[in-house]
Amino acid sequence: MNTVSLPCYGIVITYGALRSTATISSELNSFAKDELSAATDVIESMVLALFCSGIDVTAPAVIEAITSSVDAIINQACSSVEPMNDEAEYVEIYKHRRVSGIVNDDVTYQVLESDWSKALEEHGNSRQALEQLSQDGLASVIDYNAELIECLEEHECTLEID
């Protein structure tokens, strides 16, 4: 028997000569509450299906997809469940990751119209004009959103508990 161990949730795939006979085990259901167990079973099934179809489930993008999916399941469950006891104490966990990846980055700036017109005249295109205004401190960021589309590599991950 051969095994493939993934660096998340104790996922281990065991297989013989044929990938199609592979089995999977994990620690997903050990921390999942009853209402989450069906969702975590789906994650396991998806990972096993990817492996059986020949996809490298140890690739950083696949690992990122697994962890993002589990995070989404937990976030959805936590947002839809009312605390059972208002007196209960909770911990906040801050997760910081430094990754290389493909990111959609949306930024909204505020610039005086006169500064914008002058910068466009000087530079001839809006991208260079905005870069110059930002460097000169004349463009203020008023909204920012970044979404990680694909994680190419995780360089570090830290958790802080309050």
Buried (B, 14 or more C-beta within 10 A) or exposed (E): EEEBEBEBBEBBBBBEEEBEEBEBEBEBBEEBEEEBEEBBBEBBEBBBEBBBEEEEBEEBBBBBBBBEBBEEBBEEBEEEEEEEEEEEEEEEEEEEBEBEBEEEEEEEBEBEEEBBEBBBEEBEEEEEBBBBBBEEEBBEEEEEEEEBEEBEEBEEEEEEEE
